[in-house]
């Protein structure tokens, strides 16, 4: 069964490639992509048709749930909105995370660059 992912993506260098790479690396097979430039020219409206991969043995033969993908895609910096549509389920939306501020600096796992000049 195929699913549709509808993404509003800021127009930036490599943003479409990063989006498709994120989907492919996370265990989903892209069947089709349509990207239209928004009226203001600052974003893409992207529709992606995909199916979850079925792992090969010796892995457990269980595909990754499609409902996981919107949260994974929303982590990309350029993503403004994400919506998942399946043939039998209602649409689910995942908002993109808020940009990190300097107030969040110092959390474990964050990378920081310091200019010592």
C-alpha positions as MATLAB code, in Angstrom:
seq = 'XXXXXXXXXXXXXXXXXXXXXXXXXXXXXXXXXXXXXXXXXXXXXXXXXXXXXXXXXXXXXXXXXXXXXXXXXXXXXXXXXXXXXXXXXXXXXXXXXXXXXXXXXXXXXXXXXXXXX';
ca = [
       0.000    0.000    0.000;
       1.427    3.391   -0.972;
       1.271    6.616    1.025;
       1.559   10.312    0.190;
       3.716   12.762    2.099;
       2.924   16.433    1.518;
       5.760   18.746    2.556;
       6.167   22.532    2.518;
       9.916   23.058    2.113;
      11.886   26.312    2.178;
      13.743   26.877   -1.083;
      17.404   26.417   -0.217;
      20.401   24.854   -1.871;
      20.100   21.063   -1.650;
      16.831   21.061    0.318;
      15.036   18.694   -2.079;
      17.991   16.301   -2.138;
      18.151   16.271    1.683;
      14.411   15.575    1.885;
      14.564   12.623   -0.515;
      17.729   11.304    1.144;
      16.094   11.388    4.568;
      13.163    9.349    3.260;
      15.347    6.755    1.497;
      17.781    6.309    4.388;
      14.969    5.739    6.889;
      13.521    2.680    5.188;
      11.022    4.036    2.682;
      10.980    3.586   -1.104;
      10.112    6.705   -3.129;
       7.670    5.903   -5.948;
       7.123    9.424   -7.273;
       7.874   13.083   -6.531;
       6.217   16.327   -7.591;
       7.638   19.674   -6.467;
       5.990   22.995   -7.307;
       7.465   26.389   -6.484;
       5.183   28.508   -4.313;
       3.716   31.760   -5.652;
       6.201   33.876   -3.688;
       9.146   31.748   -4.901;
      10.444   31.080   -1.382;
       9.245   27.493   -0.857;
       8.427   24.215   -2.577;
       5.193   22.293   -2.194;
       6.362   18.690   -2.504;
       4.182   15.581   -2.870;
       6.006   12.270   -2.417;
       4.450    8.861   -3.077;
       6.225    6.128   -1.089;
       6.000    2.657    0.401;
       7.871    1.261    3.417;
      10.702   -1.163    2.565;
      10.352   -4.767    3.619;
      13.640   -5.771    5.312;
      15.556   -8.744    3.937;
      16.354  -11.764    6.132;
      17.913  -12.201    8.669;
      16.152   -9.006    9.792;
      12.636   -9.275   11.159;
      10.283   -9.154    8.130;
       8.309   -6.143    9.324;
       8.192   -2.849    7.420;
       8.671    0.426    9.254;
       5.338    2.142    9.953;
       4.558    5.031    7.591;
       3.300    7.090   10.546;
       6.918    7.487   11.734;
       8.035    9.344    8.599;
       6.438   12.791    9.208;
       8.324   13.198   12.496;
      11.609   12.184   10.839;
      11.121   14.614    7.939;
      10.041   17.453   10.260;
      13.542   17.409   11.798;
      15.051   18.842    8.608;
      15.751   22.569    8.963;
      14.033   23.617    5.725;
      10.751   21.786    6.435;
       7.869   24.092    7.329;
       4.978   21.576    7.393;
       4.494   17.835    6.850;
       1.301   15.887    6.210;
       0.897   12.126    5.741;
      -1.974   10.728    3.691;
      -2.811    7.074    3.288;
      -5.619    5.541    1.237;
      -7.718    4.540    4.242;
      -6.593    6.820    7.084;
      -7.278   10.520    7.664;
      -4.458   13.017    7.162;
      -1.979   13.481    9.995;
       0.155   16.560   10.325;
       3.497   17.119   12.019;
       4.707   20.659   12.399;
       8.375   21.348   11.856;
      10.315   21.898   15.073;
      11.008   25.461   16.107;
      14.475   26.756   15.214;
      17.011   26.306   17.969;
      17.818   29.487   19.830;
      20.949   30.423   21.708;
      19.009   29.758   24.910;
      19.059   26.034   24.107;
      22.857   26.019   23.829;
      24.675   23.639   26.093;
      22.393   20.620   25.838;
      24.094   17.270   25.538;
      24.596   16.278   21.924;
      24.454   19.826   20.518;
      27.369   21.005   18.409;
      28.754   24.444   19.127;
      31.354   26.446   17.296;
      33.226   29.147   19.156;
      35.059   31.992   17.486;
      38.098   32.628   19.705;
      39.361   35.646   17.815;
];
